[in-house]
Structure formats: structure tokens, C-alpha cells
Amino acid sequence: RFTLLYVSLAGGVGSMVGSWVVYEIGKFGGRPFVEKYGKWILVSRHDLDMADKFFAKYGNLSTFIGRMLPVVRTFISLPAGVARMPLVPFLFYAFLGSVIWTYFLAYLGLKLGENWNSIRDRLHGFDTAIIICIVLLGIWWVYRHIKQIQKENK
């Protein structure tokens, strides 16, 4: 029988292990790897400098909060590794943020699960707006990074 606590702890552990792998990739590949190949994924030196400064100042807090934010939670571990955030605090905050996020999703699923069909029907109209926002944000992100990389190469 599943409980919210066990589901949250299992999600936290699994998420922390995955974060650790990505952290190590960032740490051992490091800044030279990202500087060499980052342009292919639209990561500029400017982005690396900003990440280094940010993690030096807000590493623990950003890892904790980042693990609770959709999209950000997927990528927060790589810059933490590149910036060489200390491993033990990284793992602790990654676990803690992941447990909270997993608990939230499990609780939401538990409460909304019985009424999912009616909720899905009511929210169906928002699908197009959400997709348009995601596409526009993606275009803006790519444009911004291409301009930054061009600026650095001059």
C-alpha cells in the first residue's frame, strides 16, 4: 500500500540519484567542456559566468528551490556541478526539494485523481494557449542565446 510519505521519500531518493549523476557530469566535464561544446546547446561563456556567480552566492537555495520548479529541476544539477558546488549540501538540498515536489505531485494526484475526467474537460481550452507560450518562450530563448554567442565570437 502506498502512502504519501513513502512515495515522497522514494521520489526524493530517485530524483537525488539522478541529480547526482548530472552534477558529476557537470563537475568532471566542467567548464572547458561546456565552453567548447556549449554553443551547440546555446550555452555561452556569459551564461557560464552568470551561473558561477549565482551558485557561489545562492547555491544551496537555488538547488533547493530549483528542485521544486518544473523544467528548472531538470537542469539545475548541471550548472551546480560545473560551478563545483560542494557535493554534500548539493545532495541534501536536491533531496529536500525533490521530496517536497514529489509530495506535492502525489497529493495533487490523490486529490484530483477521482475527478480527472471532468477537470481535463474544463482545462482543455488552455492547451493551445500553453503550447503557444512554450513555443514563444523557446523562440525567445534560442534567439537570445544565438545573439549572445555571436557577440562573444566578435
WOCORVEN-V209829 format. One record per pair of residues at least 24 apart in sequence whose C-alpha atoms are under 7 Angstrom apart, sorted by the first residue. I is the first residue (numbers start at 1). J is the second residue. If there is no record, write none. Layout:
# WOCORVEN-V209829
I:J ; I:J
This chain:
# WOCORVEN-V209829
4:103 ; 4:106 ; 4:107 ; 8:99 ; 8:102 ; 8:103 ; 9:99 ; 11:98 ; 11:99 ; 11:102 ; 12:95 ; 12:98 ; 12:99 ; 12:102 ; 13:95 ; 15:98 ; 16:91 ; 16:94 ; 16:95 ; 19:77 ; 20:91 ; 22:77 ; 22:78 ; 23:77 ; 23:78 ; 23:80 ; 23:81 ; 24:81 ; 26:78 ; 26:79 ; 26:81 ; 26:82 ; 27:81 ; 27:82 ; 27:84 ; 30:82 ; 31:82 ; 42:142 ; 42:145 ; 42:146 ; 43:145 ; 44:148 ; 44:149 ; 51:79 ; 52:83 ; 55:80 ; 55:83 ; 55:85 ; 59:85 ; 60:89 ; 60:90 ; 60:93 ; 63:90 ; 63:93 ; 63:94 ; 64:93 ; 64:94 ; 64:96 ; 64:97 ; 65:97 ; 67:94 ; 67:97 ; 67:98 ; 68:97 ; 68:98 ; 68:101
